[in-house]
Amino acid sequence: SMTGGFETAVYISLFGSEENNEWMNLFFDENEKIESKAIPFIKSNALTLQNLQKAQKYFENDLNWLKKINACDTIRVSYKQENINAIIFYIEILQNEETIYSTQYNINWIYQSGGAI
C-alpha cells in the first residue's frame, strides 16, 4: 500500500544511514543527494529550544524529496517535549490539503559533551 511505502520512505529518510539513502538518490542528480541531517544533529547537539527548532527544520528538509517526486505537496513537522530528554516529533504528509500519512517518533535526546550515548 502507499501508506506502507510512506512508512518505509519516511523512516529511512530520517533514520537511515548513507547506504540506506542510496535508493532514494536514484531519483536525483549528484548535486541533490539526500543525506539525513536531523538525527546526526540531535546526536551531536545539546537539547535547547533553538536546537529543537533546528531539528524540526532538518526533519522537514530530510523529507523534502517526497515533494520533489510529487508524492505529496506539504510536509508538516511539529514536536512536543514530554520530559527532560523525551521529545515526540510528529510528521504529517499532505496532498491537496488532505493527510495521506502521519506518524510520530519518540526521540530520547541524550547528548554529552563527549558525544551522544
N, C-alpha and C positions, 0 to 999 in steps of 0.2 A: 504494500500500500504506500501511497505518497507519505502518509504520516510516518511510517517506518523509515522511509527514505530520509525525511527531515530529521528524525531522531538520530540516525547514524551520522548524517552530514553535520548537524549542529554539534554533536558530541565530539566528533573528530576535529572539527574546525576549532573548537575551544580547548580540548584536552589532548589532541593528537600530537605526536612528535613530528619532526620534519619529514620523516619517512612516510608517515601516515598521510601527510598532506600532499604527497606526490600525485595521487589520483585526482585531487581537486585541481592541481596545477595543470592538468591536461587541457583545461578549459581556457588557459590564459597564456599570453606571451611571457617571455622571460622576465620582463620588467614589471609584471603584475603578480609575481609569485605570492602565494598565500603563506603566511607564517603566523602561527598563533602567538599573540603577544600578551593576552590577558593573564594566563596562568603563570608564565615566566615573570611577569611584572609583579603579581601577587606574591610569588615565592621570594622575590628579591627586594621587596619594599615593606616598610612598616605600615601598619593599619592606621591611617589618618583619614579624615573626611576628604581631603584633597586627593589622596590615593584611591579612595573608594570611587570618587567621581572619574578619575583617570581609568580605573579598571572597568567601569561601566562603559566608557568610550571604547576601550580596547575590545570588550566583548562585542560591541556593535560593529567595530571595524573587522573583527575576526569573522563575522558572519556576512559581511557586505557582499561577498562573492555571490551569495544567493540572489541578490538583486541584479548583479551583472548578468546572470544567466536567465533572468526573468522568472525565477521560481517564486518570487514574491516582490512586492513593491515597498514594504515597510518592515523594519525590524525595530522592536522596542525592547529595551533592557532597563530594568529597574532593580532595586535592591532594598533589603531590609536587614538591619543589624539585630540579630536575635539576642546575642550576649557579647561578651568582650571580644571573642575571636570568631564567632559564628555569624557568617553573612549568608543570606539567601539571595541569589541572583535569579530574577525572573526573566525569561526570554519569551517574547511574543512575536510571531511571524504572521504578517497580514498580506492579503492580496485583495485589492478593491475594497479596503476598509473592513474586510472580514478576516477573523483569526483563522488561519489554516493550520497553525501548530503553536503550541505553547508548552513550556516546561519550566522547571526550576532546578537549580543546583545549589546544594548546601556546601559552602566553602568554609573550611576551617583555616582562617588566615593567621598562620603562626609564622612569625618572622623573628629571627635572631640576628644580631649584627654579624655573626659568623656564617650566616646563610640560613635558608629555610630548613625546617625539620621535615 
